[in-house]
Amino acid sequence: MSNIKIAVFVGSLRAASINLKLARALEKLAPAEFQFEYASLGDVPLYNQDHENDMPPAAAKLKQLIAQAQGLLFVTPEHNRSVPAALKNAIDWGTRPWGQNSWMGKAGGIVGTSPSAAGSAMAQQHLRNILAAEGVNVLTTPEVFLQMKDGLIDDQYQITDEGTRKFLQGWMDRYEAWVRKVG
């Protein structure tokens, strides 16, 4: 079977991001033909309509990544009970210029982790609302609001807790089927 390109959007820009760690762990649970490509959100300048017809190279590269992907994976923390600014900025660039929405019709999945028990639930809900408005077909269940604890994912991106690994494998299996159906 041919490769299926998954564009990954990690809402945290930190090098030691626990959401990046989760994304890498999910990548290990994905089928071999899923090829993950990570968007570089920190390189994308703030959206400014004055520049959308002469798009900055980082924004144009982001739009190309979205356009070429069969699936979208959003792995996000929660910033002030909402979506991180870098992620929202990427979404804005992906919709522009008017009539050239790169997100439309794509298969999407949303997960996130946090040290808190809420595990980024508010950010994920806001992100679902935003993506619905842009035409992304987001997998709705199961939802993943993962509380990150020390050692849950090791340095090789292996999930150390068997129950968590099984749950996330179940999510990845559903996501795989969703991308194959919609993407």
C-alpha positions as CSV (number, residue, x, y, z in Angstrom):
1,M,0.0,0.0,0.0
2,S,1.2,3.5,-0.7
3,N,2.3,6.0,2.0
4,I,-0.3,8.2,3.6
5,K,1.0,11.6,4.6
6,I,0.0,12.9,8.0
7,A,0.6,16.6,8.7
8,V,1.3,17.0,12.5
9,F,0.6,20.3,14.3
10,V,2.0,20.5,17.8
11,G,0.6,23.5,19.6
12,S,3.6,23.9,21.9
13,L,6.8,25.5,20.6
14,R,9.0,24.3,23.5
15,A,11.8,21.9,22.6
16,A,10.9,19.8,25.7
17,S,7.1,19.9,24.9
18,I,5.1,17.1,26.4
19,N,2.7,17.4,23.5
20,L,5.6,16.8,21.1
21,K,6.5,13.8,23.1
22,L,2.9,12.5,22.8
23,A,2.9,13.1,19.1
24,R,6.1,11.1,18.7
25,A,4.6,8.3,20.9
26,L,1.5,8.2,18.7
27,E,3.7,8.1,15.6
28,K,5.1,4.8,17.0
29,L,1.5,3.4,17.3
30,A,0.6,4.3,13.7
31,P,0.7,1.9,10.8
32,A,3.9,1.8,8.8
33,E,2.4,3.5,5.7
34,F,1.5,6.6,7.8
35,Q,4.3,9.1,7.2
36,F,4.3,11.9,9.8
37,E,5.6,15.3,8.8
38,Y,5.7,17.9,11.5
39,A,4.8,21.5,10.8
40,S,7.2,24.1,12.0
41,L,4.8,26.6,13.6
42,G,7.5,28.7,15.3
43,D,8.8,29.8,11.8
44,V,5.4,31.1,10.6
45,P,5.0,34.9,11.0
46,L,1.9,36.3,12.5
47,Y,-0.9,36.3,10.0
48,N,-1.3,39.7,8.3
49,Q,-3.8,40.1,5.4
50,D,-1.4,42.6,3.8
51,H,0.9,39.6,3.0
52,E,-1.5,36.9,2.0
53,N,-1.1,37.4,-1.8
54,D,2.7,37.5,-1.4
55,M,2.8,34.8,1.3
56,P,5.9,34.6,3.5
57,P,7.9,31.4,2.6
58,A,7.2,29.7,6.0
59,A,3.4,30.3,5.5
60,A,3.5,29.0,1.9
61,K,5.4,25.9,3.1
62,L,2.7,25.3,5.8
63,K,-0.1,25.6,3.2
64,Q,1.8,23.1,0.9
65,L,2.1,20.7,3.9
66,I,-1.6,20.9,4.5
67,A,-2.5,20.5,0.8
68,Q,-0.4,17.4,0.4
69,A,-1.6,15.6,3.5
70,Q,-4.3,13.0,3.6
71,G,-4.6,13.4,7.4
72,L,-4.1,16.1,9.9
73,L,-3.0,15.4,13.5
74,F,-3.3,18.2,16.1
75,V,-1.5,17.6,19.4
76,T,-2.1,20.6,21.6
77,P,-1.6,21.9,25.1
78,E,-4.1,24.4,26.5
79,H,-3.0,28.0,26.9
80,N,-5.3,30.2,29.0
81,R,-8.2,27.8,28.5
82,S,-7.9,27.9,24.7
83,V,-5.8,27.1,21.6
84,P,-2.1,28.2,21.6
85,A,-1.5,31.2,19.5
86,A,1.0,29.5,17.2
87,L,-1.6,26.9,16.3
88,K,-4.3,29.4,15.7
89,N,-1.9,31.4,13.6
90,A,-1.2,28.3,11.4
91,I,-4.9,27.8,11.0
92,D,-5.4,31.4,9.9
93,W,-2.6,31.2,7.2
94,G,-4.0,27.9,6.0
95,T,-7.3,29.5,5.1
96,R,-5.9,32.3,3.1
97,P,-6.1,34.0,0.7
98,W,-9.9,34.0,0.4
99,G,-11.1,31.0,-1.6
100,Q,-7.9,29.0,-1.1
101,N,-8.6,27.2,2.2
102,S,-6.1,24.3,2.4
103,W,-7.9,22.7,5.4
104,M,-11.2,22.0,3.6
105,G,-12.2,18.4,3.4
106,K,-9.2,17.0,5.3
107,A,-9.5,14.2,7.9
108,G,-8.4,15.4,11.3
109,G,-7.7,14.1,14.7
110,I,-7.2,16.1,18.0
111,V,-5.4,14.9,21.1
112,G,-3.5,16.7,23.9
113,T,-1.8,16.4,27.2
114,S,-1.2,18.5,30.2
115,P,0.1,18.0,33.8
116,S,-3.5,18.8,34.9
117,A,-6.3,16.2,35.1
118,A,-8.3,18.2,32.5
119,G,-5.6,17.3,29.9
120,S,-6.3,20.2,27.4
121,A,-10.0,19.6,27.2
122,M,-10.9,23.3,26.7
123,A,-8.3,23.9,24.0
124,Q,-9.5,20.8,22.2
125,Q,-13.1,21.9,22.2
126,H,-12.1,25.4,20.9
127,L,-10.0,23.7,18.2
128,R,-12.9,21.5,17.1
129,N,-15.1,24.6,16.7
130,I,-12.4,26.4,14.7
131,L,-11.7,23.4,12.5
132,A,-15.4,22.7,11.8
133,A,-15.7,26.2,10.5
134,E,-12.8,25.5,8.1
135,G,-14.2,22.3,6.8
136,V,-11.9,19.8,8.6
137,N,-13.6,16.4,9.2
138,V,-12.5,15.8,12.8
139,L,-12.7,12.4,14.4
140,T,-15.0,12.9,17.4
141,T,-14.5,9.8,19.5
142,P,-12.7,8.7,21.5
143,E,-11.5,12.0,23.0
144,V,-8.0,12.1,24.4
145,F,-7.5,14.3,27.4
146,L,-4.3,12.8,28.7
147,Q,-2.8,13.8,32.1
148,M,0.9,13.6,31.6
149,K,2.9,12.2,34.5
150,D,6.6,11.7,34.9
151,G,7.8,8.6,33.0
152,L,4.5,8.0,31.2
153,I,6.3,8.3,27.9
154,D,10.0,7.4,28.0
155,D,12.9,9.0,26.0
156,Q,12.3,6.6,23.1
157,Y,8.7,7.7,22.9
158,Q,7.4,4.4,24.3
159,I,4.3,4.6,26.4
160,T,5.2,2.9,29.7
161,D,1.7,2.4,31.2
162,E,0.0,-0.5,29.6
163,G,-3.5,0.9,30.1
164,T,-2.6,4.2,28.5
165,R,-0.8,2.5,25.7
166,K,-3.9,0.3,24.9
167,F,-6.2,3.4,25.1
168,L,-3.9,5.4,22.7
169,Q,-3.5,2.4,20.4
170,G,-7.3,2.2,20.2
171,W,-7.4,5.9,19.4
172,M,-4.8,5.5,16.7
173,D,-6.7,2.6,15.2
174,R,-9.8,4.7,15.0
175,Y,-7.8,7.6,13.5
176,E,-6.3,5.3,10.9
177,A,-9.7,4.1,9.8
178,W,-11.0,7.7,9.8
179,V,-8.1,8.9,7.6
180,R,-8.6,6.0,5.2
181,K,-12.3,6.8,5.0
182,V,-12.2,10.6,4.7
183,G,-8.7,11.4,3.5
